[in-house]
Amino acid sequence: MVFDNSGIENIVADQNVIQHVMNKHGLNLGGHWDYERVTYDLKYQIEEGVYYLRIPGYAVEGDVGARNATIQMMDPYLGKHYYPTGIEYGEDEYFPPAVVEHCKRTIISISNDLREILA
């Protein structure tokens, strides 16, 4: 499930600023980065299964590994984890309404925080 037109996809900011805001809202970069891309994750472990809110971005300047990148954020998406195959994001997936609503609130809060810092 992709959260289109959330507003976060228009944000371009210093990697350290984005990292601070993502951590504040419980999203973790973990091992989901390379020298040009980042993916911040928020894990939901509930009775129906394990779900991940993912907010990706890519470096428009600098190097993610050196922590000196300027990151262009992208559309957030939600996926369900299936062991051992991985995460599925398709239209056929069921996403609990409470998880979807929490994701929407989290995305709005992150977007607002980043815009406030960057203003």
FIVEX-574806 format. One record per residue: residue in one letter; x, y, z of N, C-alpha, C in turn. Coordinates in steps of 0.02 Angstrom, whole numbers. Layout:
N
+----+--------+--------+--------+--------+--------+--------+--------+--------+--------+
: aa :    nxx :    nyy :    nzz :   caxx :   cayy :   cazz :    cxx :    cyy :    czz :
+----+--------+--------+--------+--------+--------+--------+--------+--------+--------+
:  A :      X :      Y :      Z :      X :      Y :      Z :      X :      Y :      Z :
...
+----+--------+--------+--------+--------+--------+--------+--------+--------+--------+
! end
This chain:
119
+----+--------+--------+--------+--------+--------+--------+--------+--------+--------+
: aa :    nxx :    nyy :    nzz :   caxx :   cayy :   cazz :    cxx :    cyy :    czz :
+----+--------+--------+--------+--------+--------+--------+--------+--------+--------+
:  M :     42 :    -58 :      0 :      0 :      0 :      0 :     45 :     62 :      0 :
:  V :     36 :    103 :    -50 :     75 :    165 :    -56 :     33 :    223 :    -31 :
:  F :     64 :    267 :      8 :     31 :    327 :     32 :     50 :    384 :    -15 :
:  D :     12 :    389 :    -70 :     25 :    440 :   -121 :      8 :    509 :    -95 :
:  N :     43 :    559 :   -121 :     28 :    629 :   -107 :     25 :    645 :    -32 :
:  S :     69 :    615 :      6 :     71 :    626 :     79 :    105 :    693 :     96 :
:  G :    141 :    720 :     48 :    179 :    781 :     60 :    251 :    768 :     77 :
:  I :    265 :    710 :    105 :    334 :    694 :    125 :    379 :    684 :     64 :
:  E :    349 :    664 :      7 :    388 :    651 :    -53 :    417 :    715 :    -84 :
:  N :    395 :    773 :    -60 :    420 :    837 :    -85 :    477 :    865 :    -42 :
:  I :    495 :    830 :     11 :    545 :    856 :     58 :    615 :    835 :     37 :
:  V :    659 :    885 :     36 :    731 :    874 :     24 :    766 :    906 :     84 :
:  A :    807 :    866 :    118 :    840 :    891 :    179 :    905 :    854 :    192 :
:  D :    944 :    883 :    237 :   1006 :    853 :    260 :    991 :    786 :    294 :
:  Q :   1031 :    737 :    280 :   1023 :    669 :    307 :   1017 :    669 :    383 :
:  N :   1056 :    709 :    417 :   1056 :    709 :    490 :    990 :    737 :    518 :
:  V :    961 :    786 :    484 :    897 :    813 :    505 :    843 :    760 :    497 :
:  I :    843 :    726 :    439 :    794 :    674 :    426 :    802 :    617 :    477 :
:  Q :    863 :    597 :    490 :    877 :    544 :    538 :    849 :    561 :    607 :
:  H :    860 :    623 :    629 :    835 :    645 :    694 :    759 :    640 :    698 :
:  V :    724 :    665 :    647 :    651 :    664 :    647 :    625 :    593 :    642 :
:  M :    655 :    552 :    601 :    632 :    482 :    594 :    640 :    445 :    661 :
:  N :    696 :    454 :    694 :    707 :    422 :    758 :    657 :    446 :    810 :
:  K :    642 :    510 :    809 :    592 :    539 :    855 :    525 :    504 :    849 :
:  H :    508 :    483 :    788 :    443 :    451 :    775 :    447 :    375 :    773 :
:  G :    504 :    347 :    794 :    510 :    275 :    801 :    532 :    238 :    739 :
:  L :    551 :    273 :    686 :    574 :    240 :    626 :    649 :    230 :    630 :
:  N :    671 :    173 :    605 :    740 :    152 :    611 :    771 :    143 :    542 :
:  L :    831 :    169 :    532 :    867 :    159 :    469 :    895 :     89 :    465 :
:  G :    921 :     64 :    520 :    948 :     -4 :    522 :    997 :    -17 :    465 :
:  G :    990 :    -74 :    434 :   1035 :    -93 :    379 :   1006 :    -78 :    311 :
:  H :    954 :    -37 :    309 :    920 :    -24 :    245 :    946 :     40 :    212 :
:  W :   1009 :     38 :    193 :   1037 :     95 :    157 :   1095 :     70 :    114 :
:  D :   1111 :    109 :     65 :   1174 :    101 :     29 :   1202 :    172 :     21 :
:  Y :   1245 :    183 :    -26 :   1276 :    249 :    -31 :   1232 :    301 :    -64 :
:  E :   1176 :    279 :    -93 :   1131 :    325 :   -127 :   1060 :    323 :   -100 :
:  R :   1041 :    270 :    -65 :    971 :    262 :    -44 :    966 :    247 :     30 :
:  V :    907 :    267 :     58 :    892 :    252 :    128 :    820 :    226 :    131 :
:  T :    805 :    186 :    181 :    737 :    165 :    196 :    729 :    163 :    271 :
:  Y :    683 :    204 :    296 :    668 :    207 :    367 :    608 :    163 :    380 :
:  D :    611 :    120 :    430 :    559 :     71 :    445 :    528 :     82 :    514 :
:  L :    463 :     69 :    517 :    427 :     65 :    580 :    391 :     -2 :    580 :
:  K :    407 :    -45 :    628 :    380 :   -113 :    631 :    318 :   -115 :    675 :
:  Y :    266 :   -148 :    648 :    204 :   -161 :    686 :    198 :   -236 :    694 :
:  Q :    202 :   -260 :    754 :    195 :   -331 :    768 :    130 :   -340 :    807 :
:  I :     78 :   -363 :    772 :     11 :   -369 :    801 :    -15 :   -440 :    789 :
:  E :    -73 :   -454 :    815 :   -101 :   -521 :    809 :   -109 :   -544 :    736 :
:  E :   -127 :   -497 :    692 :   -138 :   -514 :    621 :    -73 :   -527 :    583 :
:  G :    -17 :   -508 :    612 :     47 :   -519 :    578 :     96 :   -463 :    592 :
:  V :    149 :   -461 :    551 :    201 :   -411 :    557 :    197 :   -366 :    495 :
:  Y :    193 :   -301 :    508 :    187 :   -251 :    455 :    243 :   -200 :    462 :
:  Y :    263 :   -171 :    406 :    314 :   -120 :    407 :    291 :    -58 :    368 :
:  L :    295 :      0 :    402 :    290 :     64 :    367 :    360 :     80 :    344 :
:  R :    368 :     93 :    280 :    434 :    109 :    253 :    431 :    177 :    220 :
:  I :    481 :    219 :    236 :    487 :    284 :    205 :    555 :    288 :    172 :
:  P :    556 :    283 :    105 :    620 :    283 :     69 :    642 :    353 :     49 :
:  G :    705 :    358 :     31 :    733 :    419 :      4 :    796 :    403 :    -34 :
:  Y :    821 :    453 :    -71 :    884 :    442 :   -107 :    926 :    506 :   -104 :
:  A :    990 :    497 :   -109 :   1037 :    553 :   -103 :   1038 :    592 :   -169 :
:  V :   1023 :    656 :   -165 :   1029 :    700 :   -224 :   1098 :    732 :   -224 :
:  E :   1132 :    727 :   -167 :   1198 :    755 :   -159 :   1232 :    721 :   -100 :
:  G :   1297 :    710 :   -104 :   1333 :    680 :    -48 :   1329 :    604 :    -47 :
:  D :   1348 :    577 :     11 :   1355 :    505 :     20 :   1321 :    484 :     85 :
:  V :   1273 :    438 :     80 :   1237 :    414 :    139 :   1285 :    382 :    189 :
:  G :   1331 :    342 :    165 :   1378 :    308 :    210 :   1423 :    356 :    248 :
:  A :   1439 :    412 :    218 :   1481 :    462 :    251 :   1439 :    510 :    294 :
:  R :   1374 :    501 :    293 :   1326 :    543 :    331 :   1329 :    616 :    312 :
:  N :   1341 :    629 :    247 :   1342 :    698 :    224 :   1296 :    708 :    164 :
:  A :   1244 :    668 :    160 :   1199 :    670 :    102 :   1142 :    719 :    112 :
:  T :   1118 :    744 :     56 :   1054 :    780 :     54 :   1005 :    730 :     25 :
:  I :    951 :    717 :     61 :    904 :    663 :     43 :    839 :    691 :     14 :
:  Q :    818 :    663 :    -42 :    753 :    675 :    -71 :    708 :    619 :    -47 :
:  M :    656 :    637 :     -8 :    611 :    586 :     18 :    565 :    562 :    -39 :
:  M :    536 :    502 :    -29 :    492 :    471 :    -78 :    426 :    450 :    -44 :
:  D :    378 :    425 :    -84 :    314 :    404 :    -57 :    323 :    347 :     -6 :
:  P :    293 :    354 :     53 :    294 :    300 :    102 :    250 :    242 :     79 :
:  Y :    264 :    182 :    105 :    222 :    124 :     88 :    220 :     76 :    147 :
:  L :    169 :     35 :    147 :    157 :    -14 :    200 :    158 :    -84 :    170 :
:  G :    191 :   -129 :    204 :    195 :   -198 :    181 :    185 :   -247 :    238 :
:  K :    167 :   -309 :    219 :    159 :   -363 :    268 :    216 :   -412 :    260 :
:  H :    245 :   -432 :    316 :    301 :   -479 :    315 :    275 :   -551 :    315 :
:  Y :    304 :   -591 :    271 :    290 :   -663 :    268 :    356 :   -700 :    276 :
:  Y :    359 :   -742 :    327 :    419 :   -782 :    337 :    416 :   -843 :    293 :
:  P :    466 :   -863 :    257 :    533 :   -834 :    250 :    541 :   -792 :    187 :
:  T :    487 :   -776 :    152 :    494 :   -745 :     87 :    505 :   -670 :     88 :
:  G :    483 :   -635 :    141 :    495 :   -563 :    144 :    431 :   -523 :    148 :
:  I :    434 :   -461 :    125 :    379 :   -414 :    133 :    342 :   -407 :     67 :
:  E :    275 :   -409 :     71 :    232 :   -400 :     13 :    195 :   -334 :     21 :
:  Y :    189 :   -297 :    -35 :    159 :   -230 :    -34 :     97 :   -226 :    -78 :
:  G :     77 :   -280 :   -109 :     26 :   -279 :   -161 :    -43 :   -257 :   -140 :
:  E :    -83 :   -244 :   -190 :   -153 :   -223 :   -181 :   -195 :   -279 :   -150 :
:  D :   -173 :   -341 :   -157 :   -210 :   -398 :   -131 :   -201 :   -408 :    -56 :
:  E :   -155 :   -372 :    -26 :   -140 :   -380 :     45 :   -194 :   -347 :     88 :
:  Y :   -207 :   -377 :    146 :   -252 :   -347 :    195 :   -210 :   -308 :    245 :
:  F :   -227 :   -245 :    255 :   -193 :   -203 :    304 :   -244 :   -181 :    356 :
:  P :   -233 :   -199 :    419 :   -281 :   -180 :    472 :   -292 :   -104 :    474 :
:  P :   -354 :    -83 :    477 :   -369 :    -11 :    477 :   -332 :     28 :    532 :
:  A :   -324 :     -1 :    591 :   -288 :     35 :    644 :   -215 :     47 :    626 :
:  V :   -184 :     -1 :    591 :   -114 :      8 :    569 :   -111 :     62 :    516 :
:  V :   -157 :     60 :    468 :   -159 :    109 :    415 :   -168 :    179 :    443 :
:  E :   -213 :    187 :    491 :   -225 :    253 :    521 :   -164 :    277 :    560 :
:  H :   -131 :    231 :    596 :    -70 :    251 :    632 :    -16 :    272 :    583 :
:  C :    -10 :    237 :    528 :     39 :    255 :    476 :     25 :    325 :    450 :
:  K :    -38 :    339 :    435 :    -57 :    406 :    409 :    -39 :    461 :    459 :
:  R :    -55 :    449 :    522 :    -40 :    499 :    574 :     36 :    509 :    581 :
:  T :     73 :    454 :    578 :    146 :    457 :    584 :    176 :    495 :    525 :
:  I :    152 :    481 :    465 :    178 :    515 :    405 :    164 :    590 :    409 :
:  I :    104 :    608 :    430 :     87 :    679 :    437 :    131 :    713 :    490 :
:  S :    142 :    679 :    546 :    184 :    707 :    599 :    256 :    717 :    576 :
:  I :    282 :    668 :    540 :    351 :    672 :    514 :    356 :    730 :    464 :
:  S :    308 :    733 :    419 :    308 :    786 :    369 :    304 :    855 :    403 :
:  N :    260 :    863 :    451 :    254 :    926 :    487 :    318 :    945 :    524 :
:  D :    348 :    896 :    558 :    410 :    909 :    595 :    466 :    931 :    547 :
:  L :    473 :    896 :    491 :    525 :    914 :    443 :    513 :    983 :    414 :
:  R :    451 :    998 :    397 :    436 :   1064 :    369 :    449 :   1120 :    420 :
:  E :    434 :   1107 :    483 :    447 :   1156 :    535 :    522 :   1170 :    543 :
:  I :    561 :   1116 :    543 :    633 :   1123 :    550 :    663 :   1159 :    489 :
:  L :    637 :   1144 :    430 :    666 :   1171 :    369 :    641 :   1241 :    351 :
:  A :    589 :   1263 :    387 :    560 :   1330 :    372 :    607 :   1387 :    390 :
+----+--------+--------+--------+--------+--------+--------+--------+--------+--------+
! end
